[in-house]
Amino acid sequence: FYFPGGYTWILFLGMAGSHVYIYAFDHIRVLRSIPSCTFASYDIEWWAQALMAPIIGVMASCLVFKSNCEPGCHCLRGVPLILLCSAAWLAHVILHVALLVFVVPKFGTPPPEEDPAMNETFETLNSRVPCSWFTSNPVHCLRSKYFYKNSPPCFYYIRGREYLMKANRSIGQFFEAKKTDKKA
């Protein structure tokens, strides 16, 4: 980004097209394969946003570098230019993280005093909820049936077909529907 060749626009259009394709493909796969999502906490999202701060800070640094000696802008050479680019990067990172720490929490609900799922294990959760990473992953279910030959194998979760699922504690599948769970 600091020293682009003659193919800058082609490069950016290719990256934009790739991002649109990946977003659309991922969106379609999520809608077709995952019945619902439950996020236990906001920690992963917060850290993903925090890790974006230095990456986006590089863009701020590039903007300072590319605006050097443009009409109406600064014109520096050598170490002062490097220091100004570094200062732009640092200022962006500090501002980005400060917004995440002080402003974003003002728009959300406060976290509960005590974690309601503190003592819950995967076994107790999976005995009530049929959909897990294992049962919603078709490759894992096929591997369980044909490669490992588990009996009963890990059943692929399909909403409305929970009554077909059988528990197998040895492979970590704890959900088993009761006879009354079958819907006509």
Helices and strands as residue ranges (DSSP letters): H 8-33, H 43-66, H 79-98, I 99-103, G 104-107, H 122-128, H 138-142, I 143-147, G 162-164, G 169-171, G 179-181
